[in-house]
Amino acid sequence: MNPTENALRPPLDAAAVAHLQQWVGRTEETPDDIAAAPLRGLSATLDRDDPAPQKGTQVPPLGHWLYFLPHAPQSQLGDDGHPRRGGFLPPVPLPRRMWAGGRLQWAPGNPLRVGDAARKVSRIESVTHKNGRSGEMVFVLVRHEVHNQSGLCLTEEHDIVYRAAARPGDPPPAPVAVDAAPAWRRQINPDDALLFRYSALTFNGHRIHYDRRYVTQVEGYPGLIVHGPLIATLLTDLVRRHEALAVLERFSFRAVRPLFDGHPFFVCGQPSDDGRHVRLWAQDHEGALTMQAEADLAWVL
């Protein structure tokens, strides 16, 4: 679907929304073997000097996103490089889809480790249609549970948003200023190689991350889009760099504004006085908030 076709498409009516809501309650189970190679690739992509992972190495926070990946045949990809709509996720007829945020909680005492035979159980929790200032949107909430041979490792609520295509003259989202000075701050340079590496690690064929013609001419963005999961991973990595003995118990994040290649951005953190909570955010080169997050920590003595 191109922007012209989208502009001519009537808004979703009650019957179309009711059809999409028939996906609520659908489940899917995906097995995977937790191998070391993806974690080596992640460490290199994050510019970390970690020991080589071996059997028993704990998967770092958000490292489970490198596993349980969809492997749609090439012939089943849509024009945007994602698997075609339908199947487990509802066939929302809006062209732009993004990972809008999520909430995660790790089960105490049972981390996911290299060598585990694991499975992810996913369920569609809700499908919600809204009309806002930026146009028509559909929100899909998916709940995931990751298990290994010892039981539950983590639960995750995943927010997906589908939006109408950009129209000529549409203003960009208004910037939101950051209202705090960070105790921690790291500069990230989102060049083509970084975006390619993360797409490869997550088997993500979405063209908004590597196809400049597509992302600018079809979806109407000014540049390649930095993956929301990559930004979230960089925020948890910032915690790991500053609090090496801490264990994440809970983490939540929400995308506020897209980040594009061409300029550096910054991941920032401000821990609480007792060290058990960290406020995290990403901001662009002009200081505008692009993602906000919170982390609750426990300590390894």
N, C-alpha and C positions, 0 to 999 in steps of 0.2 A: 504494500500500500504506500503510495507516495503522498506528499502533502496536499496536492490538489484533490486527489480522491478522498482524503480524510476531510478536507474542508467541505466537500459535497455530501459526506455521510451524515445522515440525521443522527441526533443524539440517541443514546440507548433509551428505549422506552421500558415500561414496567415489565413487559413480557420478556424482553431481551435480558434484563437484569435477573428476573426470576429463573431464566434458563441457566445463566452463569451460576446462580446460587445453588443449582442442583449438584454442583461439585463439592459443596460443603459436606464434610464427613468422609470424603474419599481418602483412602490410605494407600501407602506405597512402602515397601520394605526393600532396602538396598544393602546387600552385603559387600564387604571389602576386607582385604588383608592390609594391615597397617605396615607399610614398607618404609625403609629408611630413605630411599632415593628422593621422594618429594621433600622431605625435611632438609636434606642437603641442599636442594635447589632453593628452598625458602630461605635458609640461612644466607646463601650467596646473594639472593635478591634483596634481602634486608641489610646486606653489608655487615653481617655478623661473623665473628670468628669463633663459632661454636665447635666443640669436639664433634668428630664424626658420629652420627647417631648409630646405635647398634641395637640389637634385640634388648628390649627392656627400657630403652630411652623413652622418657615421657614426651608426648606430643605437646608442644607449647600452645598457649592460648590462641584459639582460632585456627590452629594448624589442622584441625579436622576438616576445614574447608578444602583441603587438598585431596580428600578422599570422598567416596560415595558419589562420584561425578557422573552426570548423564553422558552417555556415549551414543548419541543419535547418529545413524548413518548419514553420510554426506548428502545423499539424495533426499533426506528428510529435514534439511535445514531451510529456514525461511530466508527472505531477502536480507534480514538484518544479521544473519549468521547464527541466530539462536535456533534450536529445534522448533519446528512449526507448532502453532498453538493447538491446544487440545491435550488428550491423554490425561496425565495426573493433574496438571494445572488447567484451569478453565480457559476456553478459547476467547479471551477478551479481545475485541476488534479494535483496540487502540494501539497505535504503532510504537510508542515510546514506553519501554518498561525499564524500571530501575529498582535496585535494592535500596529501599528507603530507610531501613534500620532494623534493629533486632534487640532481643534480650536473651542473655545466656546465664545459666547457672550450672556450676560443676558439682557433681556428686562428691562428697568428701571421702577420701580414702580409696578412690577407684579411678585414677586417671587413665586415659587412653595411652597405650604404649606401643612402640615398635614391636612387631611380632604378634599383636593381637589379631584374632579373627573377629571382626566387628560387624555390626549391622546398624543401619539408620532406619528408624521407623518414622514416617512422615504422615501428617494428617492435615487436610484443609480445614481450618477452624472457622473462617468467615470470608465472605465476598461482599464488599460494600461499595456502592456507587455514590459519587458526590459530584456536584457542580460547584466549582470555586472560582475565584478571580482569575486563576490561570487556565480555566477551562474544565472540561469533563475529565474525571479521574475514576479509576476503579482500584480499590485496595484489596489485596488478597493476603490473609494472615495464614501462615503455615507453621505448624508446630512439629519440631523434630526431636526425637530421642535417640541418642547414640549409646549402644550397649557393646560391651565386650563379654568374654566368657565368664566374668565375675559379676556382671549385672550392669546397671545404669551408670554411664560415665558423665553424661551431661544432657541438659534439655535446652532447647533453643526455640524462641519465637521469631519468625522471619517475616518482615513486612515487605511486600512487593507492591509497587505502584505502577499502574498503566496510565499513560496520559495521551491526549491528542497531540498530533504533530504541531510543531511551531508554525505560526502564521506570519507572513511578512509584516513587519512593523510591531510584532509583539515585543514589549519591553522585557529585559532580563529580570530575574527575581531581584527585589530590592536587597542591597547588602545589609547584613546585620553586624554591627560592630561588636567586637569582643570586649567584655566588661571587666576583665581581670588581667593582671600581669602574671605570666607564668613563672613558676619556680624551675620548671624544666622546659627546654625548647630545643628542637632539632630541625634543621633545614633539610628538605627533601627536594631533589631535582627530578621531576617526572618526565624524563625523556622517553623517546620511542622504545629504547631497549628495556627500561624498567617496566613499561606497560606490556610490552611483548612477553617478557619473562613471566609476569604474573598471569597473563592470559594463558600461557603455555602450562604453567603449574596447575591451573584450575580448569584446563581444557575448555576455555571460554572462547567461543567463536564470535561473540558479539562484536560487530564491526565498529561500533562507536569507540573502541579502544585502540584500533590500529588502522582503520581505513579512513584517511582524512577526507577523501572525496565524498564518501558516504555520510560521514558524520556532519560535514558542513553543508552539503548540497541536498541531502535527503532529510536528515533529522534537524537541520537548522542550527547546529551548535557552532561556536567559533573555533573549536579545536578538538583534539582527541580528549576523551573524558577519562579521568583517573578513576579506576574501579573503587566503588564504595567499600567493598570488602578489603581491598588493599589499604585504604586509609585507616579503616578500623584496626587492621592487623598492625599497622605502623603505630597506632596509639597504644595497643597492648605491648608492643615491642618497646615503646618508650618507658613503660612501667618496668619491664624486665631489665632495661639498661640502668635504671636508677634504684630499683629495689630488687636486687637479685635473689634475696631470700624470701620474697613474698610469693604467695600463691593466690591467683585470682579465684575468688568464690563466685562473684557475679560481675557481669559486664553488660551495659546497655549502651546503645548508640543510635543516633538519628542524623540522617543526612539533611543539611540545611540548604546547601547551594552547591551546584556542580563545581568541580575543580577540573581545569584544563591544562594540557601541556603548554610549554612555551615560557612558563614562569615558575620559579621555585615556590613551594608552600612550606608551612611550618606545622609540626605536631607539637602540642604543648600540654603541660600538666601542672596541676596545683594540688599537692597532697594536703589532707586535713592535719590538724595538729597532732592527733594520736596515730597518724600513719595508716589508719584502717580504711580510709576512703580517699579516692583520687578523682578530682574533676579533670576531665581531658577534653581537648578540642583540637581541631585543625583550622587553620586560617590561611587565606591566600596571600599573594604578595602585596596586596593593598590593605591587608588587615581585616578583611571581611571573614566572618565565621562561615565555615563550610561543613563542618561536622561537629557535633557535641556528644560527649560520652561520659559515663561514670563507671568506676570500678570499685568493688569492695574487695579488700585483701585480708588474707590470713597470713600468719608468719610461721616459717619453719625454724625451729629453735635448734 
